[in-house]
């Protein structure tokens, strides 16, 4: 950027930083970087003292900031922007709607591999006289010598060296003695994946005698000759010399087929016969995905599917979003694939959202068969580097289809034409911690509007809110009422636990009917899924004498018993302790387990059906990167007879040989204290039931309950969504709950319980005065009123959907929170806002 007389103009840029502060920060651009300035490029900046962050340029200006001295940009990290203009607008909209900061959204959106890693390191001060070590404490001397030996160490490592919790007193001592220097090591996290390759020295192909002379020289060196012959077998340079440029994977040359000598290869390279080079490759070219790439996926839509597909296209003429309500096993995926193919043919991009990683495994394989290397996969179980590759692949247009979880909405789409939200009712689409506390389904609708893309909301059990908007005509509505092929909906059987208890037929946590059905299925070499929506062995342990129950010291919950490690764990903060042998209250040794988790179900069913191969699928068994994938593949291939799991087993999984599903505790879902409890119970029961009898074999579902006459069960038996919806909608209207109102939950957190209660009460009073008493509920303590050593108070705001200024109400909420946060008395209080809570 030049002035009229040829001098370089002073330029400033506004930078969005991943910090919870409601503003951009203006930095000065060094003269040698002025030409590199673009909106959306990543920059490295110093923020405060000693802290280094990655930010995004959002605007440039000729004017310096008025209230502070602008620092210089440290670096511009790329020539091509990682973030586009549509993303920046989307992030701003999200921050405004969910009452958080744009920096919060940036922190959530940008994969950590694209953020700089700023880490404090310690090195010896070269001017320090080691004779002065005598003035330092023993631990300070020990640390000094360790730093000198390693040249430099990360700050965190000093605690391990000294075997102390906090090394700061000793580091401070050394700084004051000028023995060490603290500095920031900054590095890019992302590193491209490279493979070592080998090729012939191109000069040997310049004339016909080149290779002949080489073989003559290797006549008495059989190992080197073998390598060269193998290379020519893999790379036919005689047919086409140009194929030599690509070479061959070094690992393949040495290991595939007959193994070769690495030292002989090294000699060939040293003598200039072969040359070694590296090449950047995609991280998704692994064996698992290669197996499925471009295999083709020929299918024809059934008459019902074709009708639904045509109705969706017709709906898209007038509606931006359409609800696809299809019963479980109706073949929604084939319709999705057909719609994606239409988009790709038109040159657009498609985003396929799934609620959880567990569900993505089978779906990715199905989509990979169709779309091959046009498909990118994006979720948190992938490494930083893998997610960066997908981000850059979308940015460069290499991926036409993305399948991923909720964070996929942040990717840099340019030509987004279709968004599919599969199982749109799932609560997994909601982000709870940290901010932004967004719902990916709702944000998909916003993203669709910004890109002028169409949105499909698919589910066998749509959320009440989505179905209501479809009934009102705001969304399109297309129904699939029959299963694909010859499959029929499963028979649903209610096992009355109350009746069986009276008749003394119960077998542990199982009804006799469920045990009989499991045994029958296993005898016929069919597979079974058992659903229990609680992991661990049992919810808690209790003293039989005095009823004492171990609780978490940081949270107001009982500890869950895990049998395999024989310990007690808190599922809120991760605290663990050994299972007590005696009661700490009365000293009794009569400690018993109470309730049932997946571990106990797994153990009991193994006892009742000892010949069956039983596997559990929950958060404890799927922590590894490919944990879900391995269990699903083993079940699919028949290596597992009975799969015991939490809600993971209910979501979209498709197994040909599953004929029986058991729901172990229906009451636990139906009577949870939440206005959405019946909706979630209906959805979960229907979804998990849908795993049975998906092909030609008839399926059965056994639901265990102590409330066999409950009206909800009758609708589940008939899979009568419309009847459920009408009853639920009537109750929601009667008590003013969504979809007739909007909710905002404000949670006040404090280590001092009394202080938190005072802050919540003052906030509620201020909001009531300005918004009215009917719109402000609370404050009150939630069911679990203490998590991670902080006491909780909640204030719920309930706003009408019609004829109400929501934007103004949000402004009032921010003002009242600001009053609390700026009052010195409440400086240790934390306030969290959750818009549209679940």
DAGIQUI-V179558 format. One record per residue. SS is DSSP state (H for helix, E for strand, C for the rest). PSI is psi in whole degrees, 0 to 359 (NA if undefined). Layout:
# DAGIQUI-V179558
SS:PSI, SS:PSI
This chain:
# DAGIQUI-V179558
C:114, E:150, C:178, C:328, C:13, C:2, C:151, E:127, C:141, C:129, E:141, E:153, E:144, E:128, E:131, E:123, E:151, C:61, C:148, C:61, C:131, C:58, C:162, C:163, E:130, E:128, E:154, E:139, E:123, C:147, H:328, H:358, H:357, H:318, H:345, H:353, C:125, C:149, C:131, C:356, C:152, E:138, E:156, E:128, E:157, E:129, E:118, C:209, C:121, C:349, E:133, E:132, E:158, E:130, E:176, E:129, E:126, E:341, E:153, E:156, E:156, C:354, C:137, C:163, C:147, C:337, C:356, C:162, C:121, C:132, C:159, E:146, C:140, C:324, E:151, E:123, C:354, C:159, C:327, C:130, C:138, C:340, C:134, C:173, H:322, H:322, H:315, H:320, H:320, H:316, H:321, H:318, H:315, H:316, H:318, H:318, H:316, C:11, C:48, C:193, C:152, H:328, H:325, H:318, H:317, H:316, H:321, H:327, H:313, C:125, C:144, H:338, H:342, H:4, C:147, E:145, E:106, E:116, E:128, E:135, E:159, E:133, E:160, E:137, C:117, C:340, C:359, C:134, C:115, H:348, H:337, H:0, H:335, H:339, H:352, C:158, C:165, H:317, H:323, H:319, H:317, H:316, H:318, H:314, H:324, H:319, H:316, H:320, H:320, H:1, C:312, E:155, E:154, E:148, C:315, C:330, H:336, H:328, H:320, H:319, H:317, H:351, C:45, C:160, C:315, C:116, C:357, H:318, H:323, H:324, H:318, H:317, H:318, H:326, H:315, H:328, C:359, C:36, C:335, E:167, E:134, E:131, E:168, E:125, E:122, E:131, E:151, E:133, C:322, C:129, C:127, C:151, C:130, E:146, E:146, E:130, E:165, E:144, E:165, E:146, C:118, H:334, H:337, H:346, H:2, C:334, C:160, C:333, H:352, H:308, H:326, H:319, H:322, H:313, H:326, H:319, H:339, C:12, C:325, C:19, C:74, H:326, H:319, H:323, H:319, H:318, H:316, H:320, H:321, H:320, H:314, H:333, H:324, H:329, C:97, C:78, C:336, C:325, C:320, C:100, H:338, H:336, H:345, H:331, H:321, C:334, C:202, E:150, E:127, H:319, H:320, H:319, H:321, H:325, H:328, C:132, C:228, C:126, C:142, C:166, C:118, H:323, H:326, H:320, H:317, H:320, H:319, H:321, H:317, H:324, C:3, C:12, C:316, E:158, E:143, E:139, E:166, E:153, E:136, E:129, C:163, C:143, C:353, C:11, C:30, C:170, H:323, H:314, H:327, H:327, C:327, C:351, C:135, C:34, C:347, C:156, C:74, C:128, C:155, C:136, C:139, C:172, H:318, H:318, H:318, H:320, H:317, H:317, H:314, H:321, H:324, H:314, H:320, H:319, H:322, H:342, C:332, C:344, C:143, C:335, E:145, E:134, E:123, E:102, E:99, E:132, C:160, C:134, C:14, C:352, C:37, H:326, H:319, H:325, H:318, H:314, H:318, H:319, H:321, H:318, H:319, H:317, H:315, H:320, H:331, C:4, C:13, C:180, E:152, E:141, E:124, E:106, E:136, C:149, C:331, C:158, H:323, H:321, H:334, H:335, H:304, H:320, H:320, H:317, H:316, H:318, H:326, H:324, H:328, H:313, H:351, H:228, H:5, H:349, E:131, E:144, E:132, E:109, C:172, C:344, C:348, C:155, C:166, H:314, H:322, H:320, H:324, H:321, H:320, H:316, H:311, H:327, H:321, H:317, H:323, C:357, C:14, C:332, C:125, C:336, E:132, E:129, E:129, E:180, C:193, H:327, H:349, H:340, H:346, H:354, C:156, C:65, C:143, C:324, C:45, E:123, E:337, E:135, E:126, E:123, E:97, E:144, C:54, C:343, C:348, C:135, H:344, H:342, H:349, E:128, C:125, C:315, C:141, C:193, C:150, C:135, C:70, C:162, E:117, H:328, H:313, H:321, H:334, H:324, H:319, H:314, H:320, H:317, H:318, H:327, H:359, C:41, C:155, E:151, E:132, E:128, E:105, E:139, E:150, C:339, C:74, C:153, C:150, H:321, H:314, H:317, H:326, H:315, H:328, H:319, H:326, C:348, C:2, C:324, C:159, E:162, E:122, E:135, E:142, E:111, C:359, C:151, C:155, C:144, C:222, C:3, C:145, C:160, C:146, C:156, E:131, E:125, E:132, E:121, E:112, E:100, H:327, H:315, H:317, H:327, H:317, H:322, C:0, C:42, C:352, C:141, E:88, C:238, C:10, E:145, C:156, H:326, H:316, H:317, H:317, H:317, H:322, H:312, H:319, H:316, H:316, H:320, H:326, C:10, C:38, C:166, E:158, E:142, E:129, E:125, E:125, C:115, C:46, C:122, C:178, C:181, C:311, E:153, C:325, E:168, E:155, E:146, E:127, C:335, C:311, C:1, C:17, C:137, C:129, C:133, E:162, C:135, C:343, C:344, C:152, C:59, C:154, E:154, C:141, E:135, E:129, E:115, C:324, C:324, C:357, C:50, E:172, E:137, E:148, C:124, C:4, C:318, C:353, C:2, C:141, E:151, E:158, E:148, C:126, C:144, C:336, C:156, C:128, C:347, C:311, C:352, C:0, C:149, C:2, C:78, E:122, E:156, E:146, E:130, C:181, C:132, C:181, H:325, H:319, H:320, H:315, H:315, H:315, H:317, H:330, H:323, H:321, H:330, C:73, C:335, C:345, C:147, C:113, E:136, E:146, E:139, E:103, C:188, C:333, C:332, C:358, C:30, C:329, C:160, C:314, C:28, H:311, H:311, H:316, H:315, H:316, H:317, H:319, H:320, H:317, H:323, C:4, C:14, C:351, C:134, C:318, E:123, E:118, E:130, E:169, C:203, H:345, H:324, H:355, H:351, C:93, C:3, C:144, C:106, C:126, C:326, C:7, E:117, E:350, E:134, E:132, E:128, E:110, C:329, C:87, H:327, H:325, H:325, H:319, H:326, C:25, C:138, C:80, C:143, C:344, C:8, H:314, H:321, H:313, H:322, H:316, H:312, H:313, H:316, H:314, H:319, H:313, H:329, H:328, C:351, C:348, C:141, C:47, C:350, C:224, C:335, C:141, C:142, C:156, E:150, E:128, E:119, E:119, E:131, E:154, C:1, C:65, C:339, C:9, C:134, H:328, H:323, H:327, H:323, H:327, H:319, H:317, H:356, C:48, C:82, H:317, H:317, H:317, H:314, H:316, H:316, H:315, H:319, H:321, H:316, H:320, H:320, H:319, H:322, C:13, C:57, C:163, C:142, C:10, C:346, E:168, E:141, E:143, E:123, E:127, E:120, E:126, E:125, E:137, E:141, C:336, C:110, H:315, H:320, H:318, H:320, H:320, H:317, H:316, H:320, H:317, H:320, H:314, H:320, H:316, H:318, H:321, H:318, H:324, H:336, H:343, C:148, H:331, H:340, H:355, E:119, E:132, E:190, E:155, E:156, C:136, C:173, C:315, C:103, C:7, E:123, E:129, C:46, C:14, E:131, E:144, E:143, E:141, E:139, E:123, E:129, E:134, E:115, E:143, E:147, C:332, C:144, C:44, C:136, C:91, H:323, H:317, H:319, H:321, H:324, H:318, H:318, H:315, H:320, H:316, H:324, H:321, H:320, H:315, H:312, H:335, C:0, C:120, H:326, H:330, H:22, C:337, C:9, C:138, E:135, E:128, E:131, E:132, E:104, E:134, C:60, C:156, C:NA
